[in-house]
Amino acid sequence: MKSTICYSLIIAAVCSFHAAASDNLHKSHPENNSVKSFSTFAEQTEKKSLPRGKAPESLQKSMPEYVKAIQDAKVNMHSIMVVQHGKVIAEQWFGEGKPDVPHILNSVSKSFTSTAVGFAVAEGKLKVTDKVISFFPDKLPAEVSDNLKAMEIRHLLTMTCGHDSDPSSSIREAEGADWIKAFLAYPVQHKPGEYFQYNSLGTYMLSAIVQKVTGQKVLDYLTPRLFQPLGIEGATWQESPQGINCGGWGLYLKTEDLAKMGQFLLQKGKWEDKQLLPKEWVETATSAVVPSSPSWVRFDEVAQKLDPETCDWVHGYGYQFWQCRHNCYRADGANGQYIIVIPEKDAVVAATADLQDMQQELDLIWQYILPALD
């Protein structure tokens, strides 16, 4: 299938649930939430905490309505933080959510791996047009197909590596499997760049490539380039049996860390007047580079099954970032983990949760929080 979709032909059903989580979260109950007042903010106890500001009256009014809607619908949120003009103007903690405890991010991890690739490109360590097989000549299958030969880093970044299905679960569950070798042996049925297939192990390959060219795991590579400048501490990242950060999942950060990342992206790679990551990289990474489909619908069935007016998974995909309605983009992790960047409002929303209906979670943000941002 060609790499473009005529969105005007996308019709029919309402968008449903997001893909199942890579890792299970502990359960909590919204009826037991201890909700922090929208008008009360924690004192800045850390040197690099985001500054706090006063919420506009519109948000002061809508935040209690948002919280009530969550509780009425029994949406199992853990936290939400709203940043506008560089200041935290609202934050709420629910159930197991805590300001100082890192949270599982699931596929939000992908956006951090993409950022590591961006740093490596900026430092001249690789190019997005580099062939994937060039990094692992000792792990190739006996017969290398033309499609595998054609696979480039940019295809991994945009989930268009050519796989017809996601091999992640089967490879991860195979005892003793070398994940790189297994990925390269998986059939590449489509020409790279032409078929969108959500693929967590493809992001693992990006992590492996970064480790190959830098000599550092992605977590260690990002620490002086991103985490330390942003004041992000205590990050941990799960690894494969081969000692490579999982890339597509397994990162743990605090909610405010997610908000910082969103602000960094909103500022197009700049932090405290320093351009850490090239502006051009951020603009491309967070744009609609290719058409997209959610993990639960085949790419060639999107037009028949999903409506872009109600679904936030069919607005395009960049370098491990989703486009969504309202001219926003997001990092997106199973069970309700989000970094939502809203350029037109100069705002960021960071959220953590343990839920299944991720579209409902977004819909409540669009309904109550977005309109209240002056």
Secondary structure by P-SEA (a helix, b strand, c coil): ccccccccccccccccccccccbbbbbbbcccccccccccccccccccccbbbbccaaaaaaaaaaaaaaaaacccccbbbbbccccccbbbbccccccccccccccaaaaaaaaaaaaaaaacccccccccccccccccccccccccccccaaaaaaccccccccaaaaaaaccccaaaaaaaaccccccccccccccaaaaaaaaaaaaaaccccccccccccccccccccbbbbbbcccccccccccccccaaaaaaaaaaaaacccccccccccaaaaaaaacccbbbbccccccccccccccccccccccccccccccccccccccccccbbbbcccccccbbbbbccccccaaaaaaaaacccccccc
